[in-house]
Each structure stands twice: as structure tokens, then as C-alpha cells.
Amino acid sequence: MHVLITGANRGIGAILAAKAQMMGYQVIGTARDLGTLDESIDWIQLDVTSTESVQNFTKSMQGRPLDMLICNAGVYPDKGQNQTDITAEMFAAAFQVNTIGVWQTIQATLPNLRASKGKIAIISSKMGSSTRAPGGSYAYRASKAAATNLACNLASDLKPEGIAVGSYHPGWVRTDMGGDNADISLNECTNGLWDRFTKLSLKTTGVFEGYDGEPLPF
């Protein structure tokens, strides 16, 4: 089984990749900077803020087998900012990576996924839920809400082609983004997420749930 994980060089992406290898999967990872990386992974450079990088990534994926795409790469540019400090540039950065970047990655790999009737897992966040809206983090929340909406519409369009799509909240994880006071470890997060990915099917396509299987409101 061939799996592509975006942002596989650090944080949740790196542990997802390690777990996939333990499960016997062939892993393709993307990173913005192909410096010193795990040589057991097939790396492709991808910076979704660069049109040239996206085009090169698309070319690099031509003809490759792919059974699962995990859109993991994300940014949180307005973390800890108050209303007066959140800028248009922060919104642009959040949407470029968290939403547009997801879309571009899916566009580039759809031929590969169609060939194997694969799966798409989008790492979103319950912070993007419109039902649960406690305020703050406007750029991040809006970009994740859009990513979840994207997953829902893709699930509808791709189901007839045999491709299942799900969006997932990874939990509040102890990473550089989540901070040291977060609720769960990387291992708890990734073990839960892989359980969700394994259970994703055409029967459950369109799901939005937490790493622990909790159904989440849109």
C-alpha cells in the first residue's frame, strides 16, 4: 500500500509516516525543505505557497501508485493574536496552506487515487466547527472550516468513483503548534488517526470525527 503524507518531516506528519512504515506501507512524504530527512521515505519537495513547486510536485506524481493521501500540512498564523492584531496576511497564509494547499495536493494526486480507488484523509480541526464557535483564532478556524467543507463536497463527488474522503480532528497534541500543555501525546494522536483512516470507506465517506472516533459537528 502506498501512502502520501504532506508535511511528513515533523510533528504529526512525521509520526504518521513512522506509523505507516511500521504497518508495512510504502511512504511518500512531502516537505518544503528537503534537507536532512529520513532516507527510508520517498521524499518530494512541496511548498503549496509556490506555483512552481506545486507544478513540479504534480509532474513528480505522474504514474506513481497511490492508495491513500493524507493532507496533514498546516499553519496557525494567528495563534494567540487578538482581534486587533489579526491581519489580512494571516488570513491569506492560513487559507493558502490549510485550504488551497489541500485542494492543490488533491488535484495533483487524483489521477493516482482514481487508478487505485484510494482514500483521502484531510487533517482538519474541530476549531473549524461552525457549531462549536467559542471565538478567537479567526484565520485558523475559518481555514479549517473551509477544509472540512472541501472534504464533504469531495466525498459527494468522488464516491461514485470509489474514492472515500474523511476529515479529522487530531486532538490538542503536544507539538510545536500545540504546545507543551496540550492534552495528548503524538503517539495517542497518530494511533487514533490511523484507526480512523483504516475504517474510512465508501460507507463512511464524508465523515468528520476526532482521532478517538468522536463524531464532530460541522
N, C-alpha and C positions, 0 to 999 in steps of 0.2 A: 504494500500500500504506500502510495506517495502522498506526502503532506507538505503543503507550503504554508509557512508561518511568517507573517510580516513582523518586523521589529523583533526578530528572534535572537538578537545579540545581547539583550539584557532584560532584567525584570521578569515579568510574567512570561514573555515570549521565550526567553532562554530556558526557563524551567519547563514550559510546554514542549519545547523542542527536545530537551533531555528525556522527558517522559515518553515522548513519541518514539525515540530511539530505543528505550527500554522495552517498548511494546513491539519492537521489530519493524517499525515504519522507516521508510526512506524519507529523510527530511531535507526540504529545500528551505533555506532561510533568507530573509532579506534584511539588509541594514543600510543605513545611509552612508556609513563609512566602512569599507572593507579593510580594516586594519588587521590586528591580531585577533583571529577568531577561531573557534573550534573547527579543526580541519576535518572532522567526521561528518560535517554538514556541508551540503552543496549550497554555497552562498551566491546570491545575485544582488548586485547593488541596486537599491531603490530609494529614491528621495521623491516623495509624492508632491513636493513643492516645486520640482523641476520638470518641465515638459520633456526635456531631452532625456532625463533619467527614466521617466515613465515610458517613453518610446523605446529606449534601449531594453528596458525590462520586458516589454511586450515582445520584442524580437527574440529575446533570450528564452522566452517561454514557448516559442513555437515548436510544436511536435513533442513536447515533454508530456509524459503521463502524469495525471494529477487526479487523486481520489478525494482530497479534501483541501479546502482553502480556509485558513484561519486568519481573519483580519484582526490582528492584535495591536498594531502600531497606533499610538495615540499620544496626544499632548493635552496639558491642562494649563494654558497660559494665564488664566485669571484666578489661579488658586490663591486664596487669602486676600484678594482685592475687594475693596468696597465699591459701591455703585459709582462714585465719582471718579474712581481710578481705572475702571474697566474701559478700554479703548476699542475703537473700530479695528485696530490692528490685532488685538487679542481675539476678537470675533473671527477675523479673517484667518488667523493662524489655526484656531480651533476647527473651523469648518474645512479648511484646506486639508488638514491631516485626518481628522476624525470622521468626516463625511465624504468629501470629494475624493480623498485618498482611498477610502474604502471602495468607492464606486469605480475609480480608475483601475484598481487592482482586480476587481471582479471583471470589468470589461476585458482586461488583458488576458485573463485566465479562463474565460467562459468556453472558448473552444476546447481547452484541455479538460474542463469539467464535463462538458457535453459528451466528449468521447468516452468517458468512463462513468457517466451518470453519477457524478460525485456529490459532495456536500459542501455547503458554505456556512461557516460559523463566524459571526461578527461579534467581537467583544465590545459590547455597549456598556451601559451603566443604568442602574435604577435611578441615578441622579437625573437622567433624562426623562423620567416618567412625568407625564403631564398631570396624572392623578395625584402623585406624591410631589408636591411643589412647595418645599419649605423656604424657598428664596435663596438668593446668592448664587455665585458661580454661574452667572448668566451665559457666558460664552460656552463654557464646557457643557452645561446642561442642554443648551439649545443644539449644540453639535451632536450630542449623543442621542437626543430625541430624534433628530433627523436621521441618524444612523439606524436607529430601531425602526423608524418608518420605512427606510430604504429596504431593510430586511423583510418587512411584512409584504411590501409590494413585489419584491423579487420572489418571495415564496409563492405568491399567487401566479406570477408569470412563468416561473421555471418548473413548477410542479408537473405540468403536462410533459415536460422534457425529462422527467425523472430526477431532477436536482432538488434536494431538500435544503432549506435555509433556516437558520435559527439565530437569534441574538441573545446575548448572555451577559449577566452582571457578574463580574469576577469576585465580588466582595470587596471589603475595605482591607487591602492587603499591605503587609509591611514591605514596601518597596520604596525607591527614591520618590515616586509620586505619592504613594500612600502615607509615608512617614513611619516613624518608629512606634507610634501609639495606635496603629491600625489594629483591627480585630483579629485577623487570621494570618497565618504564615503562607509563604509561596507554595509550599507542598500541599497544604489544605486546599488552597485555591485551585492548583493545577490538577490535583487528583479529582476534585469535584467537577471541574470543567471537562476533563477527558471522559468522565462518566456521562456527562450531558451530551458531548459530541458523539459518543458511541451509540447513544439511544436516539439521536436525531434520525428521522426517517420521513418518508413521504406522508406518513400518518400524523406526524407531529410537526411538519413543516410550518413555519410562521410563528413558532414558539418564542416567547420572551420570558426567560427564567433566570434564577440565580444559580451560582455554582453548586448550591446544595439542592437544586431541584425545585425551589420555591417558585410558583408561577407569579409573575410580576405584572402590575397594571401598566397599560400603555399611557 
